[in-house]
């Protein structure tokens, strides 16, 4: 036999509350004598609407919206496929009618634990029977009020004990054990587990467990497994699932951020280190080649002031020289100077740099062959325009000696552009001006 209803206990679960019933059907109630009735709770428009109190298919009244929300666990019983049944007490005084429900505190209408999977029966509700907690029981230190399904059975010595979820939590006194033992033995032979409603609550400051159980007559056969697993309301389950999903989502969004921030900081630090290293290297090169820079700067000043060099001024001065001076010049002088300074030969091997040098020569004023009087310094000319197409390389002319002393070959015949400043050097263009030797 299976059950289609669940009776909410009105005894053995602590203080019982009286819940008034509103919108009474007075015509029907006046036909009933005063007393207690087992009524059903129905939900005409869903469990969000006020609960209806029904007796044998007739509505007696409804609960208020606040009481319906407070006892939402009654809707949980209906969602499990059972009809929740409660005790209603009718009081009649002259022409006044009073109908109210007898319910335990909210949260105690259904058990906190689940029934066993094996076949079981519920012992009749009776007077509360005290259970002595074992010192090792977890509930022995809890003061929270709870409603449990308690298994009543025997230990190895034959004493009647109390178990919750298969774990022994305490034992009954000898009188209770002697009263319940015959019923327990008969149910044991039938292969069913005896269960009873238990109430855990603080009593005098100490945790206490009471069980509402009475013996079963021989001719009676209690309903097997009368209570299915009562799941909590869907909104509570959804809230727990949503909360777990939110926590999991928070853990997945925080993890990837740290590596990304770390990666950005690492790239910045690497770039800063490279910049500092390049700056230090440049300072070191400038310190090592400070003397060459000074000499090159002096040559730049001479170039901008119109100083003559054998390789650059030769095309213009060779026509102005008298023929007598050309005859008096020793013939072997150019060969010796070329041996000492092979730079002009390198200049011939790089014709692509000649247009730039010729352009500089065109922008410079023609030198005057006079006494070695100081020539006034002039401001540097404007930057040269873009070089013209590369002409054929001109042959290197012979160096012209000074009137008083033989001319020497220019030790820096090349002009390099360094930061907008043209610097004469003995290093062909396109090659590094400074080299660090070890």
C-alpha positions in Angstrom: 0.0 0.0 0.0 1.3 3.4 -0.9 0.4 6.8 0.5 -0.9 9.8 -1.4 -0.8 12.2 1.6 1.6 13.5 4.2 0.3 14.3 7.7 2.2 17.2 9.3 2.7 16.2 13.0 1.0 18.4 15.6 2.7 16.7 18.5 6.2 16.0 19.6 7.8 18.9 17.6 8.0 21.5 20.3 5.6 24.4 20.6 2.6 24.2 18.2 1.5 27.4 16.6 -2.1 28.3 15.7 -2.6 29.8 12.2 -5.9 31.5 11.7 -8.1 30.6 8.6 -9.6 33.6 6.8 -12.7 34.0 4.5 -14.6 31.2 6.4 -17.4 29.3 4.8 -19.7 29.9 7.7 -22.7 28.0 6.2 -20.6 24.8 6.0 -18.8 25.3 9.3 -22.1 25.8 11.3 -23.1 22.3 10.3 -19.9 20.8 11.9 -19.4 20.3 15.6 -16.5 21.8 17.3 -13.3 19.7 17.4 -10.2 18.7 15.4 -10.4 17.8 11.8 -7.7 16.6 9.3 -7.8 19.0 6.4 -5.9 19.2 3.2 -4.0 22.2 1.9 -4.5 23.0 -1.8 -3.1 25.7 -4.1 -5.9 26.8 -6.5 -3.7 29.3 -8.4 -0.2 28.0 -7.7 1.8 28.0 -4.5 2.4 31.8 -4.8 -1.3 32.3 -4.1 -2.9 32.0 -0.6 -3.4 28.4 0.5 -6.9 27.0 0.6 -8.1 24.8 3.5 -10.2 22.0 2.1 -12.3 19.4 3.9 -13.7 16.5 1.8 -13.6 18.6 -1.3 -15.2 21.7 0.3 -13.2 24.8 0.9 -13.4 26.0 4.5 -11.3 29.2 4.0 -7.8 30.4 3.1 -4.6 31.4 4.8 -3.2 34.9 4.6 -0.5 35.7 2.1 2.1 36.2 4.9 1.3 32.8 6.5 1.3 31.1 3.0 4.8 32.5 2.4 6.0 31.5 5.9 4.9 27.9 5.4 6.1 27.5 1.8 7.3 23.9 2.8 3.7 22.8 2.5 4.0 23.5 -1.3 7.1 21.4 -1.3 5.0 18.4 -0.1 2.6 19.0 -2.9 5.4 19.2 -5.4 6.6 15.7 -4.2 3.2 14.3 -5.3 1.6 14.2 -1.9 -1.4 16.0 -0.5 -0.2 17.9 2.7 -2.6 17.3 5.5 -2.7 19.3 8.8 -4.9 19.4 11.9 -7.6 22.1 11.9 -9.4 23.0 15.1 -12.9 24.4 15.0 -14.3 26.3 17.9 -17.9 27.5 18.2 -19.1 30.0 20.7 -22.7 31.2 20.3 -22.7 32.8 16.9 -18.9 33.1 16.6 -16.8 30.7 14.6 -13.1 30.2 14.9 -11.0 27.9 12.7 -7.3 27.7 12.9 -4.5 25.3 11.9 -2.1 23.6 14.3 1.4 23.6 12.8 4.9 23.4 14.2 7.4 26.2 13.8 8.2 27.0 10.1 11.0 24.7 8.9 9.8 21.8 11.1 6.9 20.5 9.0 9.1 18.1 7.0 12.2 16.1 8.1 15.6 17.5 7.6 17.0 14.1 6.5 15.9 11.7 3.8 14.1 8.4 4.5 16.0 5.2 3.9 16.0 3.5 0.5 14.9 0.1 2.0 11.3 -0.4 2.8 10.3 1.3 6.1 7.2 2.1 8.1 6.3 5.1 10.3 5.4 4.3 13.9 2.2 5.9 15.2 2.7 9.3 16.8 2.5 9.2 20.5 3.9 10.8 23.6 7.5 12.0 23.2 10.1 9.5 24.4 13.5 10.8 25.6 16.7 9.6 23.9 20.1 9.7 25.8 22.7 11.1 23.4 26.0 9.3 23.1 29.0 11.5 23.9 30.4 10.8 20.4 27.3 11.9 18.5 27.6 15.0 16.4 24.2 16.3 17.4 25.2 16.1 21.1 26.8 19.6 20.7 24.2 21.2 18.3 21.5 23.6 19.6 19.7 24.1 16.3 16.0 23.0 16.2 15.5 20.2 13.7 13.0 17.6 12.7 14.5 14.2 11.9 13.3 10.8 10.8 14.8 8.5 13.5 15.3 4.8 13.1 14.3 2.7 16.1 16.2 -0.6 16.3 18.3 -3.0 18.4 22.0 -3.0 19.1 24.2 -6.2 19.4 23.1 -6.5 23.1 19.4 -6.3 22.3 18.9 -2.8 23.7 16.6 -0.4 21.9 18.6 2.4 20.3 18.0 5.5 18.1 19.8 5.9 14.7 19.9 8.9 12.3 21.0 8.2 8.8 22.3 4.8 9.8 24.5 6.1 12.7 23.7 5.4 16.3 23.2 8.7 18.2 21.7 7.4 21.5 19.5 4.9 23.3 16.1 4.7 25.0 15.5 3.9 28.7 14.6 0.4 29.7 10.9 1.1 30.1 10.6 2.4 26.5 12.6 -0.5 25.2 10.4 -3.0 26.8 7.2 -1.3 25.5 8.5 -1.0 21.9 10.4 -4.3 21.6 7.4 -6.5 20.5 6.5 -4.1 17.7 10.1 -3.8 16.6 10.5 -7.6 16.4 7.4 -8.1 14.2 8.5 -5.4 11.8 12.0 -6.9 11.7 10.5 -10.2 10.6 8.5 -8.4 7.8 11.8 -6.9 6.5 10.9 -3.3 7.1 12.7 -0.6 9.1 10.7 1.1 12.0 11.0 4.9 11.8 9.5 7.7 13.9 9.4 11.5 14.0 12.2 12.9 16.2 12.7 16.4 17.5 16.2 17.8 18.3 16.2 21.0 20.3 18.0 22.6 23.3 16.4 21.7 26.6 17.6 23.5 29.7 20.7 24.6 27.8 21.7 21.1 26.6 20.8 19.4 23.3 17.9 16.9 23.6 16.3 14.4 21.3 12.7 13.2 21.7 11.0 10.6 19.5 7.2 10.3 19.0 6.5 6.6 18.7 3.8 4.2 19.9 3.5 0.4 19.5 1.7 -1.1 16.5 -1.1 -3.6 17.2 -0.8 -7.0 15.7 -3.7 -6.6 13.3 -2.4 -3.3 12.0 -0.2 -3.0 9.0 1.4 0.5 8.6 1.9 2.0 5.2 5.3 1.1 3.7 7.5 4.0 2.8 4.8 6.6 3.3 7.1 9.6 2.7 9.1 10.0 -0.5 12.3 12.1 -0.7 11.1 15.6 -0.2 13.3 17.9 -2.3 13.5 21.6 -1.3 11.5 24.2 -3.3 12.8 24.8 -6.8 13.6 28.4 -6.1 15.9 27.4 -3.2 17.7 24.8 -5.4 18.0 27.2 -8.2 19.5 29.8 -5.9 22.1 27.3 -4.6 23.0 26.3 -8.2 23.2 29.9 -9.3 25.4 30.7 -6.3 27.8 27.8 -7.1 27.9 28.9 -10.8 28.6 32.5 -9.8 31.5 31.4 -7.5 32.9 29.2 -10.3 32.7 32.1 -12.8 34.4 34.5 -10.4 37.3 32.0 -10.0 37.7 31.7 -13.9 37.7 35.6 -14.6 40.4 36.5 -11.7 42.9 33.7 -12.9 43.7 35.0 -16.4 44.2 38.6 -15.4 47.3 38.2 -13.3 49.4 36.6 -16.1 48.3 39.3 -18.5 49.2 42.1 -16.2 52.5 40.4 -15.4 53.2 40.0 -19.1 52.6 43.8 -19.8 54.9 44.7 -16.9 57.6 42.3 -18.1 57.6 43.8 -21.6 57.9 47.3 -20.2 60.8 46.3 -18.0 62.6 44.6 -20.9 62.1 47.7 -23.1 63.5 49.9 -20.3 66.5 47.7 -19.8 67.3 47.7 -23.5 67.0 51.5 -23.6 69.4 51.9 -20.6 71.8 49.4 -22.1 71.9 51.2 -25.4 72.4 54.6 -23.6 75.3 53.2 -21.6 76.9 51.7 -24.7 76.6 55.1 -26.5 78.2 56.9 -23.6 81.0 54.4 -23.5 81.7 54.9 -27.2 81.7 58.6 -26.9 84.1 58.5 -24.0 86.6 56.2 -25.9 86.5 58.3 -29.1 86.4 61.7 -27.5 89.8 62.7 -29.1 88.7 61.7 -32.6 85.5 63.7 -32.2 87.5 66.8 -31.2 89.8 66.5 -34.2 86.8 65.9 -36.5 85.1 68.9 -35.1 88.1 71.1 -35.9 88.1 69.8 -39.4 84.5 70.6 -39.8 85.2 74.2 -38.8 88.0 74.4 -41.4 85.7 73.0 -44.1 82.9 75.5 -43.4 85.4 78.4 -43.4 86.7 77.6 -46.8 90.0 75.8 -46.0 91.5 74.0 -49.0 92.3 70.4 -49.3 94.3 68.7 -52.0 91.5 66.4 -53.1 88.7 68.9 -53.1 90.2 72.1 -54.4 92.4 70.6 -57.0 89.9 70.8 -59.9 89.7 74.7 -59.6 93.3 75.5 -58.6 95.0 73.4 -61.1 94.0 75.8 -63.9 95.1 78.9 -62.1 98.6 77.7 -61.3 101.5 79.0 -63.5 103.2 76.5 -65.6 106.6 77.3 -64.0 105.4 76.1 -60.6 104.2 72.9 -62.1 107.6 72.3 -63.7 109.5 73.1 -60.5 107.5 70.6 -58.5 109.4 67.3 -57.9 108.0 64.4 -59.9 108.4 61.8 -57.3 106.5 63.8 -54.6 103.0 62.6 -55.4 104.1 59.0 -55.4 105.5 59.3 -51.9 102.4 61.0 -50.6 100.2 58.4 -52.1 102.2 55.7 -50.4 101.9 57.4 -47.1 98.1 57.9 -47.4 96.3 55.4 -49.5 92.9 57.0 -48.7 92.5 58.5 -52.3 92.6 55.0 -53.7 89.7 54.0 -51.5 87.9 57.1 -52.7 88.2 55.9 -56.3 86.7 52.5 -55.4 83.5 54.2 -54.0 82.1 56.4 -56.8 78.6 56.5 -55.2 79.9 59.0 -52.6 81.5 61.4 -55.1 78.3 63.3 -56.0 77.9 64.2 -52.4 81.5 65.4 -52.1 81.3 67.3 -55.3 78.1 68.9 -54.2 79.8 70.1 -51.1 82.7 71.5 -53.2 80.2 73.4 -55.4 78.6 75.0 -52.4 82.0 76.1 -51.0 83.6 79.4 -52.2 86.7 79.1 -54.3 89.9 79.3 -52.3 92.4 82.1 -52.8 96.1 81.3 -53.1 97.6 84.0 -51.1 99.8 84.4 -48.1 98.8 82.3 -45.1 96.7 85.2 -43.7 93.8 84.1 -41.6 90.6 83.8 -43.5 87.5 85.1 -41.7 85.1 82.3 -40.5 81.8 82.0 -42.1 78.5 80.5 -41.0 77.9 76.9 -42.1 76.0 76.9 -45.4 72.5 75.5 -45.7 72.1 71.8 -46.1 72.9 70.6 -49.6 69.9 69.6 -51.8 69.4 66.0 -52.9 72.3 64.6 -54.9 72.1 64.6 -58.6 72.4 61.4 -60.6 75.8 59.7 -60.1 78.3 61.0 -62.7 81.4 59.2 -63.8 84.1 59.3 -61.1 86.7 62.0 -61.6 90.4 61.1 -61.4 92.2 62.1 -58.3 94.3 65.2 -59.1 97.8 65.6 -57.8 98.1 67.6 -54.5 99.3 71.1 -54.9 102.0 72.2 -52.5 101.9 75.5 -50.6 104.0 78.3 -51.9 106.5 78.2 -49.0 106.4 74.5 -48.2 105.4 71.3 -50.0 101.7 70.5 -49.5 100.7 67.4 -47.6 97.9 65.0 -48.4 94.6 65.5 -46.5 94.5 62.9 -43.8 90.6 63.1 -43.7 89.4 63.3 -47.3 85.8 62.0 -46.6 82.8 64.0 -45.4 80.3 62.2 -43.2 76.9 63.5 -42.0 76.6 63.0 -38.2 73.3 64.4 -36.7 73.0 67.2 -39.3 76.7 68.2 -39.0 79.2 67.3 -41.7 82.3 65.8 -40.3 85.6 65.2 -42.2 87.1 61.8 -41.6 89.4 59.2 -43.0 86.6 56.7 -42.9 84.5 56.2 -46.1 80.8 57.0 -45.8 78.6 54.1 -44.9 81.1 52.7 -42.4 81.0 53.3 -38.6 82.8 56.4 -37.5 83.8 55.0 -34.1 85.1 51.6 -33.4 85.9 50.2 -30.0 89.1 48.3 -29.8 89.9 45.7 -27.1 
